[in-house]
Amino acid sequence: MKKTIVALAAACCMAFGWQAPSAEAAGSYTYYQVKKGDTLSRIAKQYHTTVTTLKSLNRLKSDMIYIGEKLKVPAAAKTTTTASANKKGVSLSAADRKLLAQLVQAETGSSEPFAGKVEVALVVFNRTKHPEFPKTVRGVIYQKTKSGYAFVPVKTGKLTRIQPTKQDYEAVDKALALFPNDRRGSLYFYNPKITKDKWMLSRPVTIRIGHHVFAK
């Protein structure tokens, strides 16, 4: 009887195939560059996933990986872990991570340095903890003002059509990691060659990066 049950189970597995849980089903992924000493099991543990999932996501036929190789890893797992470690409790879903990366790309493009991209993302995170702004990342990005919306790409309706780059996602992740201990507290940013708003120009400057001035 036992042999019959085992045989039936094996037949079912052969008929339907065994599929590892897909990391992409979570909605998003990011990239990890393999360093000396890394193994798939170590990377899987770091991103709270499994070796099987990593192999499926990267279409790997073996456990062999190489230094410098870029692997897809579940973004949701990474951001959730970072957020839970964040004492200020910022929650960032895969969808909101993409939305923030789109805003970063819209506001910085390819002309601003990576540090400028990180600071733009930090502005959004800082606003979630300021009483004058919404409590969530999505709420901050879509906040309405007297002139329409707080951010021009939202006002023009172009934000969700923008394709963020790998660097934009990395800037969001970096900002999330820095946020708990961010001392500058930037809440605004502007291009001094374009902005004429006297109130904005009067705000205390926190840092200047690229073409942007950041203030609070």
C-alpha positions in Angstrom: 0.0 0.0 0.0 2.8 2.4 0.9 4.6 1.7 -2.3 1.5 2.4 -4.3 1.0 5.8 -2.6 4.7 6.8 -3.2 4.4 5.7 -6.8 1.3 7.8 -7.3 3.0 10.9 -5.7 6.0 10.5 -7.9 3.8 10.2 -10.9 1.9 13.4 -10.0 5.2 15.3 -9.6 6.3 14.1 -13.0 3.0 14.9 -14.7 2.6 18.4 -13.4 6.3 19.3 -12.7 7.7 20.8 -9.5 7.9 24.6 -9.6 9.7 26.7 -7.1 7.9 29.7 -5.7 8.6 32.6 -8.2 10.2 35.7 -6.7 8.8 37.8 -9.4 5.3 36.8 -8.2 5.9 39.1 -5.3 5.8 42.0 -7.8 9.4 43.2 -8.1 13.0 42.4 -7.8 16.3 44.2 -7.5 19.9 43.2 -8.2 22.7 41.9 -6.0 26.4 41.8 -7.2 28.2 38.7 -6.0 31.2 39.3 -3.8 34.1 37.1 -2.7 32.9 34.4 -0.3 29.2 34.6 -1.4 27.2 31.5 -1.9 23.6 31.1 -3.0 22.6 30.0 0.4 24.2 33.0 2.0 22.5 35.4 -0.4 19.2 33.6 0.1 19.5 34.0 3.9 20.3 37.7 3.5 17.2 38.3 1.3 14.9 36.0 3.3 14.3 33.7 0.4 15.5 30.2 -0.7 18.2 28.9 -3.0 15.5 27.3 -5.2 13.8 30.7 -5.6 17.1 32.4 -6.5 17.9 29.7 -9.1 14.5 30.0 -10.6 14.6 33.8 -10.7 18.0 33.7 -12.4 17.5 30.6 -14.4 20.5 28.9 -12.9 21.1 25.2 -13.6 23.6 24.8 -10.7 24.6 26.4 -7.5 27.7 27.9 -9.1 28.0 31.7 -9.0 30.9 34.0 -9.9 32.4 37.2 -8.3 31.0 40.3 -10.0 27.9 38.4 -11.3 24.6 40.3 -10.9 21.8 38.3 -9.5 18.1 39.1 -9.3 16.9 39.0 -5.7 13.4 39.6 -4.3 13.0 43.3 -3.7 10.0 43.0 -1.4 11.9 40.8 1.0 14.8 43.3 1.2 12.7 46.4 1.7 10.4 44.7 4.3 13.5 43.6 6.3 15.0 47.1 6.1 11.7 48.7 7.1 11.2 46.4 10.1 14.7 47.3 11.3 13.8 51.0 10.9 12.8 52.3 14.3 10.7 55.0 12.7 8.5 52.5 11.0 8.6 53.4 7.4 6.7 50.9 5.3 7.7 50.5 1.7 5.8 47.9 -0.5 7.2 46.8 -3.8 4.6 49.0 -5.6 5.6 52.1 -3.5 9.3 51.3 -4.1 8.7 51.5 -7.8 6.6 54.7 -7.5 9.4 56.4 -5.5 12.0 55.2 -8.0 9.8 56.7 -10.8 9.8 60.0 -8.9 13.5 59.9 -8.5 14.0 59.3 -12.2 11.5 62.0 -13.1 13.2 64.6 -10.9 16.9 63.7 -11.6 17.0 61.9 -14.9 20.6 61.1 -16.0 22.0 64.5 -15.2 22.1 64.3 -11.4 24.7 62.3 -9.4 23.7 59.2 -7.4 23.9 61.2 -4.1 21.3 63.6 -5.6 18.9 60.7 -6.3 19.3 59.4 -2.8 18.6 62.8 -1.3 15.4 63.2 -3.4 14.2 59.9 -2.0 15.1 61.0 1.5 13.0 64.1 1.1 10.0 61.8 0.6 10.9 59.6 3.6 11.5 62.7 5.8 8.1 64.1 4.9 6.3 61.0 6.1 7.5 61.8 9.7 6.7 65.6 9.5 3.3 66.8 10.8 2.7 68.9 7.7 2.8 66.0 5.3 1.0 62.7 4.8 2.2 59.6 6.7 2.9 57.3 3.8 5.3 57.4 0.8 2.4 57.2 -1.7 0.5 59.9 0.2 3.5 62.3 0.1 4.0 61.7 -3.6 0.4 62.4 -4.4 -0.2 65.2 -1.9 -2.4 67.9 -3.3 -1.5 71.6 -3.0 -3.0 74.9 -4.0 -1.3 74.7 -7.4 -2.3 71.0 -8.0 0.3 68.6 -6.6 3.5 68.8 -4.6 5.6 67.3 -7.4 5.6 68.5 -11.0 5.8 65.0 -12.6 2.5 64.1 -10.7 0.9 67.4 -11.8 1.7 66.8 -15.4 0.5 63.2 -15.3 3.8 61.8 -16.5 5.0 60.1 -13.3 3.5 56.6 -13.8 4.7 56.4 -17.4 8.3 56.9 -16.4 10.6 53.8 -16.4 13.0 53.9 -13.5 16.5 52.6 -13.9 18.5 50.2 -11.7 20.3 53.2 -10.2 17.0 54.8 -9.2 15.9 51.7 -7.4 19.3 51.5 -5.7 18.9 55.2 -4.6 15.6 54.4 -3.0 17.1 51.4 -1.1 20.0 53.5 0.0 17.7 56.3 1.2 15.6 53.8 3.2 18.7 52.5 4.9 20.0 56.0 5.7 16.6 57.4 6.8 16.6 56.4 10.5 19.8 58.3 11.1 19.5 61.1 8.5 20.5 64.3 10.3 20.0 66.8 7.4 16.2 66.3 7.4 15.7 67.7 3.9 12.1 68.4 3.2 12.3 70.3 -0.1 14.5 70.5 -3.2 14.6 72.9 -6.1 16.8 74.1 -9.0 17.9 77.7 -8.1 18.1 78.6 -11.8 14.5 77.9 -12.2 12.7 78.4 -8.9 11.5 82.0 -8.3 9.3 81.2 -5.2 10.5 83.5 -2.4 9.3 81.2 0.3 11.2 78.3 -1.1 14.3 80.3 -1.6 14.1 81.4 2.1 14.2 77.9 3.5 17.3 76.8 5.4 19.6 75.0 3.0 20.7 71.5 4.1 22.9 70.5 1.2 23.6 71.3 -2.5 24.0 68.3 -4.9 24.3 68.7 -8.7 21.7 71.1 -10.0 19.5 70.9 -6.9 19.4 72.7 -3.6 17.9 70.8 -0.7 16.2 72.6 2.2 14.0 72.1 5.2 
